[in-house]
């Protein structure tokens, strides 16, 4: 399809891993075996956590959601990849945008989930008496909703930026699936601003996760180092007998 003197791209071609059909057939078998083993394993984890009342703790709730995210993430990429391994021409366009959306949606959601799991472990280890209150079922579901919304917001920004780009050739992606850096490089326009926005969006996501984990680390530092050192001083100095004995001991050393 042409617009003026330029050709409008209506499809992308994935170059795959190699141009050797025999090599791709071997990779197809290996990936299929791995996929058949791993995917049911994730669903078995989810089923086990759902069916066992003894696994009702927030930790297992989040582990079940992590298994669901990982299974969904691989489902977005692997089936299409397996089909392409058996195809001579690996053509994709609208499916490319859909794939990009779900990859970033699930990937960002998993990053947020790992931060939430780190927070859960911090509360469990450092504040065990407050754990049941802080990590109540309502809080767990609220955190789960927040991470899904965060992943959706991140992904919709990435896709919205790509949809406004004009593509007029070339149309070959040196990948086995659609990825943002390779797709935007095919745009027939200056992509500096788009790249800046995408990096800022991804960088902001990473920064938020990093700051969240860092604040776990900072609080745990205070809890394991600062507080243990300050607590004896604070509580001991409030005891008059201990203070009197301490002053007497110090005065003896000064006299000596």
Residue pairs with C-beta under 8 A, 6 or more apart in sequence:
1 7
1 8
1 10
2 8
3 168
6 168
6 169
6 188
7 168
7 169
8 166
8 167
8 168
9 93
9 167
9 168
9 169
9 171
9 186
10 93
11 91
11 92
11 93
11 171
12 91
12 92
12 93
12 96
12 171
12 172
12 173
12 178
12 183
12 186
13 89
13 90
13 91
13 92
13 171
13 172
13 173
14 84
14 90
14 91
14 92
14 173
14 175
14 176
14 177
14 178
15 90
15 172
15 173
15 174
15 175
16 24
16 84
16 85
16 90
16 176
17 23
17 24
17 27
17 176
18 24
21 88
24 85
24 86
25 85
25 86
27 85
28 82
28 85
28 86
31 78
31 81
31 82
31 85
32 82
35 74
35 78
35 82
38 74
39 71
39 74
39 75
42 67
42 68
42 70
42 71
43 67
43 71
45 63
45 64
45 67
46 64
46 67
46 68
46 71
48 55
49 55
49 60
49 61
49 63
49 64
50 64
58 120
58 135
58 140
59 117
59 120
59 121
59 124
61 140
62 113
62 116
62 117
62 120
62 140
62 144
63 117
65 113
65 144
66 110
66 113
66 114
66 117
69 106
69 109
69 110
69 113
70 110
72 102
72 106
73 103
73 106
73 107
73 110
76 99
76 102
76 103
76 106
77 99
77 103
77 177
80 92
80 95
80 99
80 177
81 176
81 177
84 90
84 176
92 99
92 178
95 178
96 178
96 183
97 159
97 162
97 163
97 178
99 177
99 178
100 155
100 158
100 159
100 162
100 178
100 179
100 180
100 183
101 155
101 156
101 158
101 159
102 155
103 155
103 177
103 178
103 179
104 151
104 154
104 155
104 158
104 159
104 180
105 151
105 152
105 154
105 155
106 151
107 151
108 150
108 151
108 154
108 155
108 205
109 147
109 148
109 150
109 151
110 151
111 205
111 206
111 209
112 146
112 147
112 150
112 151
112 209
113 147
114 209
115 209
115 212
115 213
116 143
116 144
116 147
118 212
118 213
118 216
119 212
119 216
120 135
122 216
122 219
122 220
123 130
123 131
123 134
123 135
124 131
124 135
126 219
126 220
126 223
126 224
127 134
150 205
154 201
154 202
154 205
157 197
157 201
158 180
158 198
158 201
158 202
161 184
161 194
161 197
161 198
162 180
162 183
162 184
162 194
165 184
165 187
165 189
165 191
165 194
166 187
166 188
166 189
167 186
167 187
167 188
168 188
169 186
169 188
170 186
171 186
173 179
173 182
173 183
173 186
174 182
175 182
180 198
184 191
184 194
184 195
184 198
185 191
187 194
236 242
236 243
236 246
237 243
